[in-house]
Amino acid sequence: MNKAQLVFKAIDVFGDAPQNAVHYPGIVRFPDISYTGDDCKYTVGDLYFKRTDLRDGKKHPVMLYIHGGGFIKGDKDYRVTNSEFFAHYGYFVFNIDYRMPPDVALTENFSDIIKAINFLTELSKDYNIDVDRIVVSGDSSGAYQTAMLAAASFDDELRTALGLPEIKNKPAALALMCGLYDLQQLLSGPRLFGVIPETASMILGFKVKNDMSNLGDYEYINFISPVHLVNEKWCPAFMTWAEEDIICAGQGPTMAQALADNGIVHETFAAKGLIRNHCYHLMLNMPTAKECMNRCIHFLNTVLKHEDENEEPIKSDENK
């Protein structure tokens, strides 16, 4: 494990306890369901749902959740509370792992995500899942993957240019959480913990110079920043970001502007203060995180026309 991978692994390990401190009763978790039909240990997902939703005779929205981890680390097991939260509000949640650089190319990483959303049709044969109401969500690099999936879903020319498989199920809504959306700008910016050049080399699959001067040599450089790929066909989106994010500073507002410029229905929530930082929303024992997630579920329920008895009134702590 190199320095870059150690950094992102450490973020998960030290964040595990606070991010998974809250649990919801009555939630069922079926682990490690293969969405590729083979024995690859990375292309599996955990299905979460409320026990009472299994046989209530209603079709429920489904969320495909994509964990973050700097593109090169991360694991679905660090997103248990987040998955339980959405299941608590009547969503089936398919929280996935996927292959990552440097083991596979970035485009293969995209392909795994597409296979996962296509697999929701198979899940719908056994569970009360409505594939016309798919939410795709992710945090950090998972939010990037979410945005790239949207870009490929609503632009066949882009999907073909990247050599990606057909997307049979398109998202009906997005939840973009503390993500990065201009990858070229991020990789050209400050050297986070000194690992950005090393991380860029793994993500893009070739040796990136320390000064990033050869970043433009990547064959898909014009197709890897979803902020430049938004079009008027995109589905509604909820977005949150931390105003003083140590990793993705400034990326959220820029993406929100791209959504606005293309007339996409969206809602944003910005967390203020240094302690409310990157992926703060995962720490549901914090009032600001709870407010953000309540706003997210309210937005999703509204655009998907989903009603659930557990939805709570939104209470604002005004980031105090």
C-alpha atoms as a printed R data frame, in Angstrom:
    type eleno elety resid chain resno       x       y       z
1   ATOM     1    CA   MET     A     1   0.000   0.000   0.000
2   ATOM     2    CA   ASN     A     2   1.572   3.290  -1.081
3   ATOM     3    CA   LYS     A     3   1.378   6.711   0.607
4   ATOM     4    CA   ALA     A     4  -1.724   7.840  -1.249
5   ATOM     5    CA   GLN     A     5  -3.621   4.653  -0.439
6   ATOM     6    CA   LEU     A     6  -2.541   4.860   3.216
7   ATOM     7    CA   VAL     A     7  -3.927   8.390   3.505
8   ATOM     8    CA   PHE     A     8  -7.351   7.464   2.163
9   ATOM     9    CA   LYS     A     9  -7.435   4.228   4.149
10  ATOM    10    CA   ALA     A    10  -6.674   6.194   7.313
11  ATOM    11    CA   ILE     A    11  -9.547   8.576   6.577
12  ATOM    12    CA   ASP     A    12 -11.946   5.615   6.505
13  ATOM    13    CA   VAL     A    13 -10.520   3.913   9.584
14  ATOM    14    CA   PHE     A    14 -10.541   7.007  11.794
15  ATOM    15    CA   GLY     A    15 -13.927   8.091  10.450
16  ATOM    16    CA   ASP     A    16 -15.585   4.713  10.934
17  ATOM    17    CA   ALA     A    17 -16.805   5.171  14.526
18  ATOM    18    CA   PRO     A    18 -18.339   8.665  14.182
19  ATOM    19    CA   GLN     A    19 -19.777   7.909  10.736
20  ATOM    20    CA   ASN     A    20 -21.463   4.703  11.882
21  ATOM    21    CA   ALA     A    21 -22.516   5.802  15.368
22  ATOM    22    CA   VAL     A    22 -26.240   6.022  14.581
23  ATOM    23    CA   HIS     A    23 -28.407   3.028  13.700
24  ATOM    24    CA   TYR     A    24 -32.052   2.596  12.755
25  ATOM    25    CA   PRO     A    25 -34.254  -0.249  14.014
26  ATOM    26    CA   GLY     A    26 -35.976  -2.691  11.716
27  ATOM    27    CA   ILE     A    27 -33.461  -2.436   8.854
28  ATOM    28    CA   VAL     A    28 -32.447  -5.613   7.011
29  ATOM    29    CA   ARG     A    29 -29.043  -5.918   5.318
30  ATOM    30    CA   PHE     A    30 -28.337  -8.585   2.705
31  ATOM    31    CA   PRO     A    31 -24.557  -8.442   2.102
32  ATOM    32    CA   ASP     A    32 -22.314  -9.106  -0.874
33  ATOM    33    CA   ILE     A    33 -24.795  -9.543  -3.711
34  ATOM    34    CA   SER     A    34 -22.877  -9.847  -6.989
35  ATOM    35    CA   TYR     A    35 -24.039  -7.402  -9.633
36  ATOM    36    CA   THR     A    36 -21.799  -8.834 -12.351
37  ATOM    37    CA   GLY     A    37 -22.712 -12.495 -11.968
38  ATOM    38    CA   ASP     A    38 -19.135 -13.630 -11.377
39  ATOM    39    CA   ASP     A    39 -16.927 -14.268  -8.367
40  ATOM    40    CA   CYS     A    40 -15.190 -10.871  -8.328
41  ATOM    41    CA   LYS     A    41 -15.109  -9.801  -4.684
42  ATOM    42    CA   TYR     A    42 -15.182  -6.116  -5.581
43  ATOM    43    CA   THR     A    43 -18.302  -6.022  -7.769
44  ATOM    44    CA   VAL     A    44 -20.783  -6.711  -4.992
45  ATOM    45    CA   GLY     A    45 -23.299  -4.661  -3.052
46  ATOM    46    CA   ASP     A    46 -25.225  -4.777   0.203
47  ATOM    47    CA   LEU     A    47 -29.002  -4.378  -0.047
48  ATOM    48    CA   TYR     A    48 -30.669  -2.480   2.804
49  ATOM    49    CA   PHE     A    49 -34.387  -2.095   3.328
50  ATOM    50    CA   LYS     A    50 -36.967  -1.648   6.069
51  ATOM    51    CA   ARG     A    51 -38.350  -5.026   7.074
52  ATOM    52    CA   THR     A    52 -41.922  -3.763   6.833
53  ATOM    53    CA   ASP     A    53 -41.327  -2.630   3.220
54  ATOM    54    CA   LEU     A    54 -40.629  -6.152   2.042
55  ATOM    55    CA   ARG     A    55 -44.235  -7.281   1.883
56  ATOM    56    CA   ASP     A    56 -46.284  -4.087   1.982
57  ATOM    57    CA   GLY     A    57 -47.415  -4.501  -1.635
58  ATOM    58    CA   LYS     A    58 -45.993  -1.134  -2.683
59  ATOM    59    CA   LYS     A    59 -43.202  -0.270  -5.092
60  ATOM    60    CA   HIS     A    60 -40.408   1.682  -3.411
61  ATOM    61    CA   PRO     A    61 -37.701   3.930  -4.809
62  ATOM    62    CA   VAL     A    62 -34.208   2.506  -4.837
63  ATOM    63    CA   MET     A    63 -30.888   4.173  -4.186
64  ATOM    64    CA   LEU     A    64 -27.603   3.106  -5.754
65  ATOM    65    CA   TYR     A    65 -24.940   4.309  -3.322
66  ATOM    66    CA   ILE     A    66 -21.289   4.780  -4.327
67  ATOM    67    CA   HIS     A    67 -18.764   5.209  -1.525
68  ATOM    68    CA   GLY     A    68 -15.844   7.607  -1.781
69  ATOM    69    CA   GLY     A    69 -12.180   7.060  -1.032
70  ATOM    70    CA   GLY     A    70 -10.065   9.182  -3.333
71  ATOM    71    CA   PHE     A    71 -10.801   6.801  -6.258
72  ATOM    72    CA   ILE     A    72  -8.232   4.334  -4.896
73  ATOM    73    CA   LYS     A    73  -9.567   3.128  -1.526
74  ATOM    74    CA   GLY     A    74 -12.857   2.923   0.355
75  ATOM    75    CA   ASP     A    75 -15.352   0.218   1.183
76  ATOM    76    CA   LYS     A    76 -19.126  -0.088   1.406
77  ATOM    77    CA   ASP     A    77 -18.762  -1.270   5.021
78  ATOM    78    CA   TYR     A    78 -17.922   2.300   6.046
79  ATOM    79    CA   ARG     A    79 -21.359   3.514   4.865
80  ATOM    80    CA   VAL     A    80 -23.656   1.425   7.055
81  ATOM    81    CA   THR     A    81 -25.391   4.302   8.882
82  ATOM    82    CA   ASN     A    82 -25.810   6.242   5.650
83  ATOM    83    CA   SER     A    83 -27.481   3.218   4.027
84  ATOM    84    CA   GLU     A    84 -29.699   2.589   7.038
85  ATOM    85    CA   PHE     A    85 -30.790   6.242   7.001
86  ATOM    86    CA   PHE     A    86 -32.263   6.060   3.508
87  ATOM    87    CA   ALA     A    87 -33.735   2.597   4.151
88  ATOM    88    CA   HIS     A    88 -35.446   4.027   7.242
89  ATOM    89    CA   TYR     A    89 -37.310   6.433   4.957
90  ATOM    90    CA   GLY     A    90 -38.643   3.740   2.673
91  ATOM    91    CA   TYR     A    91 -35.866   3.345   0.098
92  ATOM    92    CA   PHE     A    92 -34.214   0.132  -0.955
93  ATOM    93    CA   VAL     A    93 -30.493   0.922  -0.862
94  ATOM    94    CA   PHE     A    94 -27.906  -0.943  -2.928
95  ATOM    95    CA   ASN     A    95 -24.585   0.133  -1.407
96  ATOM    96    CA   ILE     A    96 -21.818  -1.115  -3.682
97  ATOM    97    CA   ASP     A    97 -18.126  -1.821  -3.886
98  ATOM    98    CA   TYR     A    98 -16.409  -1.589  -7.261
99  ATOM    99    CA   ARG     A    99 -12.994  -2.096  -8.834
100 ATOM   100    CA   MET     A   100 -10.635   0.846  -8.479
101 ATOM   101    CA   PRO     A   101  -7.422   2.205  -9.954
102 ATOM   102    CA   PRO     A   102  -4.641   1.234 -10.144
103 ATOM   103    CA   ASP     A   103  -6.039  -2.301 -10.518
104 ATOM   104    CA   VAL     A   104  -8.304  -1.160 -13.358
105 ATOM   105    CA   ALA     A   105  -8.512   1.851 -15.642
106 ATOM   106    CA   LEU     A   106 -10.823   4.704 -14.683
107 ATOM   107    CA   THR     A   107 -13.174   3.817 -17.554
108 ATOM   108    CA   GLU     A   108 -13.484   0.258 -16.189
109 ATOM   109    CA   ASN     A   109 -14.392   1.834 -12.871
110 ATOM   110    CA   PHE     A   110 -17.191   3.713 -14.693
111 ATOM   111    CA   SER     A   111 -18.296   0.450 -16.326
112 ATOM   112    CA   ASP     A   112 -18.728  -1.237 -12.944
113 ATOM   113    CA   ILE     A   113 -21.052   1.556 -11.819
114 ATOM   114    CA   ILE     A   114 -23.128   1.105 -14.979
115 ATOM   115    CA   LYS     A   115 -23.353  -2.638 -14.395
116 ATOM   116    CA   ALA     A   116 -24.588  -1.927 -10.880
117 ATOM   117    CA   ILE     A   117 -27.390   0.394 -11.983
118 ATOM   118    CA   ASN     A   118 -28.410  -2.066 -14.712
119 ATOM   119    CA   PHE     A   119 -28.520  -4.838 -12.087
120 ATOM   120    CA   LEU     A   120 -31.315  -3.048 -10.239
121 ATOM   121    CA   THR     A   121 -33.692  -4.613 -12.754
122 ATOM   122    CA   GLU     A   122 -32.697  -8.059 -11.459
123 ATOM   123    CA   LEU     A   123 -33.212  -6.956  -7.864
124 ATOM   124    CA   SER     A   124 -36.661  -5.638  -8.753
125 ATOM   125    CA   LYS     A   125 -37.739  -9.191  -9.625
126 ATOM   126    CA   ASP     A   126 -37.377 -10.237  -5.979
127 ATOM   127    CA   TYR     A   127 -37.970  -7.003  -4.083
128 ATOM   128    CA   ASN     A   128 -40.491  -4.136  -4.139
129 ATOM   129    CA   ILE     A   129 -38.188  -1.928  -6.199
130 ATOM   130    CA   ASP     A   130 -39.399   0.668  -8.688
131 ATOM   131    CA   VAL     A   131 -36.689   1.034 -11.354
132 ATOM   132    CA   ASP     A   132 -38.416   4.148 -12.647
133 ATOM   133    CA   ARG     A   133 -37.474   5.840  -9.370
134 ATOM   134    CA   ILE     A   134 -33.745   5.287  -9.068
135 ATOM   135    CA   VAL     A   135 -31.658   7.670  -6.983
136 ATOM   136    CA   VAL     A   136 -27.905   7.589  -7.458
137 ATOM   137    CA   SER     A   137 -25.842   9.002  -4.625
138 ATOM   138    CA   GLY     A   138 -22.249   9.086  -3.498
139 ATOM   139    CA   ASP     A   139 -19.802  10.990  -1.366
140 ATOM   140    CA   SER     A   140 -16.476  12.574  -2.355
141 ATOM   141    CA   SER     A   141 -15.120  10.539  -5.300
142 ATOM   142    CA   GLY     A   142 -18.382   8.573  -5.114
143 ATOM   143    CA   ALA     A   143 -20.235  11.826  -5.845
144 ATOM   144    CA   TYR     A   144 -17.909  12.256  -8.820
145 ATOM   145    CA   GLN     A   145 -18.873   8.764  -9.997
146 ATOM   146    CA   THR     A   146 -22.525   9.662  -9.479
147 ATOM   147    CA   ALA     A   147 -22.169  12.763 -11.653
148 ATOM   148    CA   MET     A   148 -20.255  10.847 -14.328
149 ATOM   149    CA   LEU     A   149 -22.991   8.198 -14.397
150 ATOM   150    CA   ALA     A   150 -25.534  10.975 -14.927
151 ATOM   151    CA   ALA     A   151 -23.407  12.487 -17.688
152 ATOM   152    CA   ALA     A   152 -23.137   9.148 -19.502
153 ATOM   153    CA   SER     A   153 -26.831   8.382 -18.927
154 ATOM   154    CA   PHE     A   154 -27.998  11.585 -20.585
155 ATOM   155    CA   ASP     A   155 -25.419  11.813 -23.383
156 ATOM   156    CA   ASP     A   156 -24.981   8.730 -25.568
157 ATOM   157    CA   GLU     A   157 -22.157  10.346 -27.529
158 ATOM   158    CA   LEU     A   158 -20.163  10.800 -24.329
159 ATOM   159    CA   ARG     A   159 -20.862   7.225 -23.241
160 ATOM   160    CA   THR     A   160 -19.708   5.930 -26.614
161 ATOM   161    CA   ALA     A   161 -16.589   8.112 -26.598
162 ATOM   162    CA   LEU     A   162 -15.581   6.589 -23.260
163 ATOM   163    CA   GLY     A   163 -16.323   3.060 -24.488
164 ATOM   164    CA   LEU     A   164 -18.929   2.436 -21.796
165 ATOM   165    CA   PRO     A   165 -21.692  -0.187 -21.893
166 ATOM   166    CA   GLU     A   166 -25.358   0.604 -22.478
167 ATOM   167    CA   ILE     A   167 -27.147   2.163 -19.526
168 ATOM   168    CA   LYS     A   168 -30.498   0.416 -19.294
169 ATOM   169    CA   ASN     A   169 -31.726   2.163 -16.133
170 ATOM   170    CA   LYS     A   170 -31.376   5.921 -15.938
171 ATOM   171    CA   PRO     A   171 -31.342   7.848 -12.675
172 ATOM   172    CA   ALA     A   172 -34.476   9.747 -11.728
173 ATOM   173    CA   ALA     A   173 -32.663  11.836  -9.103
174 ATOM   174    CA   LEU     A   174 -29.167  12.422  -7.747
175 ATOM   175    CA   ALA     A   175 -27.786  13.112  -4.276
176 ATOM   176    CA   LEU     A   176 -24.312  14.608  -4.654
177 ATOM   177    CA   MET     A   177 -22.574  14.724  -1.287
178 ATOM   178    CA   CYS     A   178 -19.345  16.690  -0.737
179 ATOM   179    CA   GLY     A   179 -18.109  15.716  -4.165
180 ATOM   180    CA   LEU     A   180 -15.523  16.765  -6.688
181 ATOM   181    CA   TYR     A   181 -16.711  17.586 -10.169
182 ATOM   182    CA   ASP     A   182 -13.780  19.229 -11.933
183 ATOM   183    CA   LEU     A   183 -11.152  16.503 -11.741
184 ATOM   184    CA   GLN     A   184  -8.675  18.324 -13.950
185 ATOM   185    CA   GLN     A   185  -8.843  21.422 -11.741
186 ATOM   186    CA   LEU     A   186  -8.527  19.381  -8.551
187 ATOM   187    CA   LEU     A   187  -5.514  17.437  -9.767
188 ATOM   188    CA   SER     A   188  -3.845  20.665 -10.848
189 ATOM   189    CA   GLY     A   189  -4.459  22.333  -7.485
190 ATOM   190    CA   PRO     A   190  -2.834  22.044  -4.030
191 ATOM   191    CA   ARG     A   191  -0.980  18.799  -3.318
192 ATOM   192    CA   LEU     A   192  -3.205  17.323  -0.611
193 ATOM   193    CA   PHE     A   193  -0.903  15.691   1.970
194 ATOM   194    CA   GLY     A   194   1.631  15.472  -0.882
195 ATOM   195    CA   VAL     A   195  -0.301  12.644  -2.540
196 ATOM   196    CA   ILE     A   196  -2.047  14.317  -5.491
197 ATOM   197    CA   PRO     A   197   0.598  13.469  -8.168
198 ATOM   198    CA   GLU     A   198   0.784   9.900  -6.875
199 ATOM   199    CA   THR     A   199  -2.993   9.603  -6.807
200 ATOM   200    CA   ALA     A   200  -3.326  11.146 -10.285
201 ATOM   201    CA   SER     A   201  -0.901   8.570 -11.682
202 ATOM   202    CA   MET     A   202  -2.983   5.718 -10.283
203 ATOM   203    CA   ILE     A   203  -6.302   7.196 -11.415
204 ATOM   204    CA   LEU     A   204  -5.207   8.034 -14.950
205 ATOM   205    CA   GLY     A   205  -2.933   5.040 -15.486
206 ATOM   206    CA   PHE     A   206   0.312   6.764 -16.424
207 ATOM   207    CA   LYS     A   207   3.142   8.585 -14.627
208 ATOM   208    CA   VAL     A   208   1.988  12.115 -13.897
209 ATOM   209    CA   LYS     A   209   4.794  14.592 -13.263
210 ATOM   210    CA   ASN     A   210   5.025  16.301  -9.885
211 ATOM   211    CA   ASP     A   211   4.231  19.639 -11.491
212 ATOM   212    CA   MET     A   212   1.249  18.021 -13.296
213 ATOM   213    CA   SER     A   213   2.501  19.509 -16.593
214 ATOM   214    CA   ASN     A   214   1.697  16.329 -18.552
215 ATOM   215    CA   LEU     A   215  -1.858  15.948 -17.238
216 ATOM   216    CA   GLY     A   216  -3.159  16.823 -20.691
217 ATOM   217    CA   ASP     A   217  -1.595  13.659 -22.099
218 ATOM   218    CA   TYR     A   218  -4.472  11.605 -20.696
219 ATOM   219    CA   GLU     A   219  -6.559  10.466 -23.669
220 ATOM   220    CA   TYR     A   220  -9.888  11.270 -21.998
221 ATOM   221    CA   ILE     A   221  -8.829  14.526 -20.362
222 ATOM   222    CA   ASN     A   222 -11.737  16.414 -21.959
223 ATOM   223    CA   PHE     A   223 -14.293  13.892 -20.680
224 ATOM   224    CA   ILE     A   224 -13.390  13.418 -17.009
225 ATOM   225    CA   SER     A   225 -14.868  16.526 -15.369
226 ATOM   226    CA   PRO     A   226 -18.661  16.219 -15.063
227 ATOM   227    CA   VAL     A   227 -19.031  19.930 -14.300
228 ATOM   228    CA   HIS     A   228 -18.398  20.454 -18.030
229 ATOM   229    CA   LEU     A   229 -20.710  17.613 -19.084
230 ATOM   230    CA   VAL     A   230 -24.039  18.760 -17.640
231 ATOM   231    CA   ASN     A   231 -26.828  19.186 -20.168
232 ATOM   232    CA   GLU     A   232 -30.514  20.025 -20.046
233 ATOM   233    CA   LYS     A   233 -31.500  16.330 -19.911
234 ATOM   234    CA   TRP     A   234 -30.111  15.724 -16.426
235 ATOM   235    CA   CYS     A   235 -32.462  14.636 -13.645
236 ATOM   236    CA   PRO     A   236 -33.101  16.648 -10.447
237 ATOM   237    CA   ALA     A   237 -30.257  16.772  -7.954
238 ATOM   238    CA   PHE     A   238 -29.668  17.491  -4.281
239 ATOM   239    CA   MET     A   239 -26.184  18.788  -3.443
240 ATOM   240    CA   THR     A   240 -24.277  19.477  -0.262
241 ATOM   241    CA   TRP     A   241 -20.756  20.691   0.370
242 ATOM   242    CA   ALA     A   242 -18.603  22.068   3.178
243 ATOM   243    CA   GLU     A   243 -17.634  25.688   2.618
244 ATOM   244    CA   GLU     A   244 -14.172  25.103   4.119
245 ATOM   245    CA   ASP     A   245 -13.644  21.640   2.630
246 ATOM   246    CA   ILE     A   246  -9.982  20.633   2.877
247 ATOM   247    CA   ILE     A   247 -10.270  18.369  -0.182
248 ATOM   248    CA   CYS     A   248 -12.953  19.688  -2.549
249 ATOM   249    CA   ALA     A   249 -13.074  23.399  -1.768
250 ATOM   250    CA   GLY     A   250 -15.114  25.357  -4.309
251 ATOM   251    CA   GLN     A   251 -16.214  22.327  -6.292
252 ATOM   252    CA   GLY     A   252 -19.795  22.225  -5.031
253 ATOM   253    CA   PRO     A   253 -20.846  25.782  -5.939
254 ATOM   254    CA   THR     A   254 -19.350  25.418  -9.418
255 ATOM   255    CA   MET     A   255 -21.344  22.247 -10.045
256 ATOM   256    CA   ALA     A   256 -24.494  23.856  -8.680
257 ATOM   257    CA   GLN     A   257 -24.016  26.705 -11.139
258 ATOM   258    CA   ALA     A   258 -23.682  24.222 -14.000
259 ATOM   259    CA   LEU     A   259 -26.984  22.643 -12.966
260 ATOM   260    CA   ALA     A   260 -28.621  26.074 -12.792
261 ATOM   261    CA   ASP     A   261 -27.233  27.113 -16.179
262 ATOM   262    CA   ASN     A   262 -28.858  24.042 -17.734
263 ATOM   263    CA   GLY     A   263 -32.200  24.499 -16.015
264 ATOM   264    CA   ILE     A   264 -31.888  21.400 -13.795
265 ATOM   265    CA   VAL     A   265 -34.123  21.274 -10.730
266 ATOM   266    CA   HIS     A   266 -31.803  21.186  -7.747
267 ATOM   267    CA   GLU     A   267 -31.408  22.090  -4.105
268 ATOM   268    CA   THR     A   268 -28.194  22.884  -2.257
269 ATOM   269    CA   PHE     A   269 -27.072  22.884   1.353
270 ATOM   270    CA   ALA     A   270 -23.721  24.362   2.386
271 ATOM   271    CA   ALA     A   271 -22.216  23.587   5.787
272 ATOM   272    CA   LYS     A   272 -20.296  26.379   7.457
273 ATOM   273    CA   GLY     A   273 -17.350  26.174   9.805
274 ATOM   274    CA   LEU     A   274 -14.108  24.238   9.822
275 ATOM   275    CA   ILE     A   275 -15.460  21.387  11.975
276 ATOM   276    CA   ARG     A   276 -18.172  20.747   9.391
277 ATOM   277    CA   ASN     A   277 -15.748  19.591   6.779
278 ATOM   278    CA   HIS     A   278 -15.379  17.013   4.044
279 ATOM   279    CA   CYS     A   279 -18.207  14.440   4.182
280 ATOM   280    CA   TYR     A   280 -19.556  15.952   7.408
281 ATOM   281    CA   HIS     A   281 -23.003  14.691   6.390
282 ATOM   282    CA   LEU     A   282 -22.022  11.125   7.264
283 ATOM   283    CA   MET     A   283 -21.804  11.972  10.987
284 ATOM   284    CA   LEU     A   284 -25.507  11.806  11.760
285 ATOM   285    CA   ASN     A   285 -25.027  12.477  15.457
286 ATOM   286    CA   MET     A   286 -24.233  16.093  14.483
287 ATOM   287    CA   PRO     A   287 -27.200  18.504  14.107
288 ATOM   288    CA   THR     A   288 -25.923  20.005  10.852
289 ATOM   289    CA   ALA     A   289 -25.495  16.559   9.293
290 ATOM   290    CA   LYS     A   290 -29.008  15.575  10.381
291 ATOM   291    CA   GLU     A   291 -30.429  18.789   8.916
292 ATOM   292    CA   CYS     A   292 -28.629  18.167   5.636
293 ATOM   293    CA   MET     A   293 -29.867  14.603   5.380
294 ATOM   294    CA   ASN     A   294 -33.423  15.587   6.296
295 ATOM   295    CA   ARG     A   295 -33.355  18.209   3.538
296 ATOM   296    CA   CYS     A   296 -31.980  15.596   1.160
297 ATOM   297    CA   ILE     A   297 -34.714  13.069   1.924
298 ATOM   298    CA   HIS     A   298 -37.397  15.751   1.654
299 ATOM   299    CA   PHE     A   299 -36.085  16.805  -1.760
300 ATOM   300    CA   LEU     A   300 -35.898  13.217  -3.022
301 ATOM   301    CA   ASN     A   301 -39.353  12.362  -1.697
302 ATOM   302    CA   THR     A   302 -40.763  15.430  -3.434
303 ATOM   303    CA   VAL     A   303 -39.271  14.811  -6.875
304 ATOM   304    CA   LEU     A   304 -39.979  11.065  -6.725
305 ATOM   305    CA   LYS     A   305 -43.472  11.501  -5.271
306 ATOM   306    CA   HIS     A   306 -42.585   9.172  -2.419
307 ATOM   307    CA   GLU     A   307 -44.359   9.363   0.916
308 ATOM   308    CA   ASP     A   308 -43.052   7.799   4.107
309 ATOM   309    CA   GLU     A   309 -44.407   8.094   7.618
310 ATOM   310    CA   ASN     A   310 -40.926   8.562   9.073
311 ATOM   311    CA   GLU     A   311 -40.146  11.819   7.267
312 ATOM   312    CA   GLU     A   312 -39.386  14.490   9.849
313 ATOM   313    CA   PRO     A   313 -39.924  18.267   9.787
314 ATOM   314    CA   ILE     A   314 -36.755  20.109   8.823
315 ATOM   315    CA   LYS     A   315 -35.120  21.782  11.817
316 ATOM   316    CA   SER     A   316 -32.310  24.223  11.158
317 ATOM   317    CA   ASP     A   317 -29.348  24.725  13.469
318 ATOM   318    CA   GLU     A   318 -28.068  27.443  11.092
319 ATOM   319    CA   ASN     A   319 -24.664  25.763  11.236
320 ATOM   320    CA   LYS     A   320 -24.051  27.071  14.745
